Amino acid sequence: MNRRVLAWLFSTISSAFGSPANSVTMPCRNGIFILKYCLYFVMKNKSLSRRTYLKLAGTAGVAGLSGCINEMGGTATTQSEEGGTVHFLNDRGAREVWEAAAEEFKSQSNYEIEITWLPKGTSTNEQLAKMRAAGNLPALIFETSADCYSETAQGLTEPLTDVVEELGVKDTVNVDGESYMVPGVAIPLNMFYRTDVVEGDPRTWSEWQAEAERIQGETGQSAYVVPSGRTNAASTHTNQILWNGGVDPYSGTGDVIEVNIDQGENRELAIGAFEWLQTMNEYGPQASGWGWGDLMGALIQEQLVAWAGIGGLAIQQILANRPELAPEFTAAPYPVADDQDSTQWWSYFEGMYSYRDAENTEGAKEFLTFFLQSDYYFEFLRGTAPFNMPTSKTGLRDDRYASAEVFQTHPEFLDLAEDNWEDMAPVLNTGDNRAPNIIAANAYSEQVHGQAADKLLNGGLSPEETVDWLAENLRARKA
């Protein structure tokens, strides 16, 4: 460090805090004396390393300045001494809630949160390119866990381990012991059906098959639908049915993943899962190419009386369009093979991560810690409950979320999430011990499992051939 700069620092501190005759109390004056001495010592020892200097200065600052804060009647805060603007690329709803949170955070810290809302018709990658070119690469971005992992694998993201641990949220993107995403919303899959039409409490594949056959024969309605094709709805459904059939498609971690779906017992279990899908397809509408909107439309129009999909989204649409039907619906787990227990429950986890090369990443971390504990966060979630859920188990029962009106009539959404919380994970976490799995993430982005279902139902492939096709195409997605 330049001697002239150090001399200036010495002078500045003296001017700011004055002499012992100043009204600052003795503990504070002692702290300033220590800091002055530290700087003097550095000036006399030019060979000190930067690390040694920072250690000395940090010790003096903590010893002295904390005394100043407390002695002058204030309390210690988490405010950064640097401050600046934290750029945040966000595509979520409830803009007024986010903006209000940013304003309050600004009043409590030295950072300003500048939110860039993703323009309609502009992809995230396009907007990122514009922001990078303008020199304001976002310190925060709201995206999927798969996107975060992909960019983390390229060395582009900043660890957020301390924030994840402090908040107690799901650790969905952990690489080499560091956490890189702070999930903001959980969106679990579930079965969603009408209790005035469906009899009993079907849970297994055989029970749902029998009930679908009965309902079709007695009412002409459909109690099950098998979406297929290149849609997210088809891919999530096919993935979950394979898991619920006992299939363990992968082994390994990160980008060192082996595809096991066509090997040994997994092959036989996968064939059984596709055989069941083929059978259930006879009891519902032909749903090739159907997305979330098509499936919910069928529920609203009473073409369907049950749907294995995202019940939290469906109840929102029912309440908005057919409120008289809402009391008849309930949520339940996905159907499971008769001799199996579900051990993985697909739940989307989307949230925020930080770019390593962005400015003010420390401010980004402070905002994440502030926001996910604030009333603003729960207000944001409550407006879309039970579609969007908190990302910690304790958050599920927080009154600020659990008080949402929908839970007065449909508490089962909370019960299901709480009872199965440990099993809930995104498709990314399908490596060994829930480690990230790049093949699964890539396959989902290209809807490979939905395509496999379409090959089975509309492409003339047998269940055995479908397993082979899927295995080949999964291996082709290796990083």
N, C-alpha and C positions, 0 to 999 in steps of 0.2 A: 504494500500500500504506500502511496506517495506521502512523504513526510509533510508536505504542505497541506495535503488533505487532512491528515491527522491533527495538525495544528489547528486547522479550521474547526474540526469537530470539538477539540478541547475548548476552544474559545466559545463556540456555540453553546456547549453545555453550561459553561460558567455564566454566560449571559442569561440563559433560560432559567436557571435555578438560583442564581445569586450567591451571596456570601453567607456565612453562618448567621449573620444578623438578620437574614431574610426570615419571613414568617413561617417558612416551611419547617416542620418539626424535626427533631433530632434524628429519628430513624431514617427519614428521607434524606437529610443532609449527609448522613453516613453512607447511604447508598450511592449518592452522587460522588462523594469523595472516592469511593471504591472505583466507580466508573472512570473518573478522571485519572486515577492512578493507573488503571489498566491501560488507558490510552497513552499515558506518559511512558509506561513500561514498553509498549510496542514501539514508540518513537525511538527509544534508546536501543531497541533490539530489532534491527531491520531484517534480520535473518529469519524471524518467526514465519512459520507457514500460515497460509490462509486458514487452515483448519484450527490451528492453535489460537490464532487471533479470535476467530469466531467463538471458540470455546471460552476464552477469557472474557470477551465482551458479553457473551450470553450470561455467564455466571454473575458478572457485575450487574448487568441489567436486571436479572431476576432478584438478586439480593437487595438491590437498592430501589428499583422502581416499584416493586410490589409494595414496599414500605410506603412510598409516596402515595400510591393509590389508596391504601387503607387508611393512612394517617390523615389524609385530606377529606375523609368522610365518604369516599366512593367505594365501590366494590369492583373486584376483578371481573373483567369481561373477556369474551373470546374475540374481541375486535383485533383485526390485523393492523400492524403499524404501517403496512405498505398501502393497501387499498388499490382501487382501480375498477375498471369495468370488466364484468364477467359476461361474455357473450354466450347466449343459450339458444340453441335451435330446437324448437318445440312444435309438434304437430297435434297436440292434444286439444280437447275442448275446454270449456269453462275458462275462457281467456281472462275474464274479469277476476277470477279467483287467483290465477297465477300472477296477474299484474299487481293485485293487492298484496300478495305475499312478497313480491319483489320490493314493493314500496316499504313495507314494514321492515324487511331485512335491511334495506338501505339505511333506515333510521337507527338501526342497532349496530351497524358495522361500518367499516370504511369502504365497503364494496357496493357497487351499483350493478344490478342484474339487468342486462339489456336483452330482452327476449325477441328473437326473430321468429315470427310465425311462418311456417312453411306455406308459401303461396299455392293457391289452388292450381293444379295442373303442372306443378314443378316437382320433380322427384327430389328425394333427400340428397342424392349424389350431385345433382345439378346445383342445388342450393349450397352445398358444401364447397363446390368448386368456386362459386361466386364469392363466398365469404373468405375462402383462402386467398383468392386473388386480391380481395380488398384489404387483406391483412388483418382480418378479424375472425380467424378460425375459432369456432366455438369451444369454450372450456367445458360446456355441457351440451349434450345432445340426448334427446329422448328417442330410443330405438329398441329393437328386439335383442334378446340375449344372443341370438345367433349372429347378428350384425356386430355386436360388441366383441364376441369371440373371434370372429374373422379379422377384425381390425387389431385386436390384441395380438393375434398370431403374427401380424405384420410389424409388431413393435410400435404401434401408433398411439396406444392408450396409456393413461396414467393409473397406477394402483390406487384403489379406494378402500383398502383393507380396513383401516381404522374406522371409516364411516360405517361400513357393513357391520363390523363387530359392535360398534356403539349402538346402532339402531336395532340390531338383532333380526335383520331381515334375511330372507333366503339368499344364500351365496351361490348364485347361478352361473357365474363366470369366474372360476377359480383356476389360475394357471400357476403352477410351481409355488403354491402356497400363498399367492397374492390374489386379492379380490379386485375385479375390474368393473363390476356393474353394481349399482344400487337400484334394485328393482322397485318400481313405483306402483305397479298394478299386477295383480294375479287374476287370471281368467281361466278357471277350471272348466273342464268338460263335465257333463253329466247327462243322464237320461231325464227326459221331461215328458210327462204323460198325464192324460185326463183320468182322474179317479172315478168319474161317473160312467166311464166306458170300459176301462181296463179293470178286470176283476182280480182280487187278491193283491199280492205284493210280489210280482215276478222279478226275479233277479238273475236267473241262469239262462243260458242259451236255450235249453229245452223248454223252460217255462215261457219265455218270450215267443218261441216258435209256436207253442200250443195256443197261446193267447192271441197271437196274430192270426192264426188259422180260424179260431173261434169268431173273432171280431169281423173278419172278412166275410165269413159265412152268414153271420147273423145281421150285420148292419151294412155291409158293403164298404166299410171304411178301412183304412190302412193303419195298422198299429206299428209299422216299422218301415223305414226307407233306407236304402243303401245308396248313398251318393257315390258317384264315380267320375273320373276324368281329372283334368288339370285344374282342380279347385282346392282351396285350403280346407273346405268342409269335407271333401272326399278323402284328402290325405290324413287329416286328423282322425277321422272315423276309422279308416283302415288300420292306421297305426295302433289305435287303442284296442281294436278287436284282436289284433295279433298279440298284443301284450296280455290281454285278458284271456287269451287262449294258451298262455304259458310260454309263448315264444320269446326267446332271448336272442334278438337279432345280431348283437354285436359283442365284441370283446376288445379290450385295449383302451387307450386314452388318447385324447388330442387328435393328432393326425396319424397316429400309429394304431389304426383300427382294423380289426378283422371282421368280415361279414360272415355270420354263422347261420343265417336263416335257412340255408339249404343243406345244413350239415346235421347228421345224426337225428336225435330226437327233435331238434328244432324244426327240421324239415317235415316230420310227421305232424307235429303240432300246427305248423303253418298251413299245411294241406287241409287239416281239419278246420282251421279258421276260415279259409276260403270256401270250403264246402258249405259251412254254415251261412256265409254271406250269400252264396249262390242260392241256397234254399230260401233265405229271408227275402231275397229280391222278388220272389214270386208273390209276396203278400203286400207289396207296396207299389207306388208309382215308379215308372222308369225314370231314374234321376241322373242320367248321364249329363255331366256339365252343370249340375245344380250347385249353387253357392249358398251362402248363409241366407241371403234374402229369399231365394226360391223355397228353401225349406221352412222358413218362418211363415212365408205366405201360405204354404200348404196347411200349416197349423191354424192360422187365422181364418182360412176359408173352410176349416173342418174337413179337409181332404185327408189330413193326418190326425191321429189322436195321440201319437207318441213320436218322439224324436230323440235319437242319441246324438247330441250335439252340444251346444252351449246354452244350457237352460237359463242362465242369468240374462242372456241377450233375448231369449225367447219370451220370458215373462215381461220384460220391458215392452216388447212389441205387442203382446197380448193386452197389457194394461192400457196401452195407447190406442189400440184399434178395436179390441173386443173385450172391454173390461168386464162384461158379464160372464165371460168364460174363465177369467183369472182364478176365481175360487176353486174351480174344478181341477186345476193343474197342481202337480207336485213334482219335486225333483228327486232323483234317485241315482245310484251308481250305474255306470255302464253295465250291460249284460256281460256275464262272465261264464266261461266254459264250466260245465257241471263239476268237473274234478279239479278246478283251479281256484286260486285266490288271486285277486288283483294286487300286484305289488308296485305297479307304476301307474300313476294317475296323471294323464296329460293335463298340464295347466300352462297356459301362456304366461310368461313372466317378461314384462317389458319395463324398461326404466331408463336410467340416466348413467352415462359414462363420460369420461373426460379425455380430451386429446392431450397427449404429452407435450406437443409443441405449442399449445395455446397459451395465451397470457392469463395470469391470475387463476391458476388451477387451485391454489389454496383457498381463494374466495369461493370457487365452485364447491369445494368440499364443505366449507362453512354453510353455504346455502342449502346443500343437501341435508345436512344435519338439522338445520333450522326448519326446513320445509316439511320433512317427513315426521316431525314431532308436533307440527303446528295444527291449529284448527283449520287452516286453509287446505291442508292435505286431506283431511277427513271430509271437508265440505266438497272437495273435488271428487272423492270416491263416492260419497253419499248420493251425489246427483246421478250416478250411473249404476248404483247398487241394484241387484247383486252381480251385474255383469263385471264390473271392476271391483276387486277386493283388495284389502291391505296385503302387504307382503311379509308380514310377521304374524305368528299365531296370536300373540297378545293383541295385535291390532284388530283382529276379527271381533273380539269382544269389547273393544273400546266403545264406550257409549256414544262417542262422536260418530262412529260408523254404524254400530248395531241399532241405533235409534232410527235408522231410515224406515220410512213407513212400510215399505214392501216386506220387511221382516216381521211386521205385526201379523201378517197373514201367511207368510211363507218362511218361517224360521228354519225350515229344513235346509235351506241353502247354507246358512251359517253352520248348522250341525254337521253337514256333510264335509264342509271345508275343514272344520276343526278336527273331526274324527279321522280324517284321512290326510292331514297336513303333511306328515312325514313322507307320504307316498307321492305327493304332488310335486311335479318337476316339469320343466320344458323338454321338448324333444332333444335339445342340445345335450342335456345331462343323461345320456344313455351309454356312456362309457363305463368302465369298471368303477364301482363305488361312486356312481353319479358324476364322474368326471366328464368334461366336455368331449363331444364326439363330432368331428367336423363332417364326417360322411352323413350322419343323420341330419345335420343342419343344412348341408348342401342338397340332400334329397328332398327335404321339406320345401326349400325355396323353389324347387323345380316340380313339386307335387308328384314325385315318383310313385308313392304309394297309391295316390288317387288314380294314376294312370294304370297301375297294376289291377286295381279293381275294375277299371273299364275294359282292360284286356280280358278279364275273366267274364264279365257280364255281357259285353258287346263285341269282343274281339275274337271270340271262338276258342280261347285258351281254356284248357282244363285246369283244375286247382293245382295239379302237379306242375304243369307248364307255367302257370302263373308264378309259383314259387321260384322256378328257375329264372324266369324273366326278371322278377324283382331282384333276385340275388345278383344277377349279371349287371343290372342297372345301378344297384347300390355300389358295387365294386368300381363302377365307372366314375363314381363321384368322389373317389379318393383325392385328397388335396394334392 
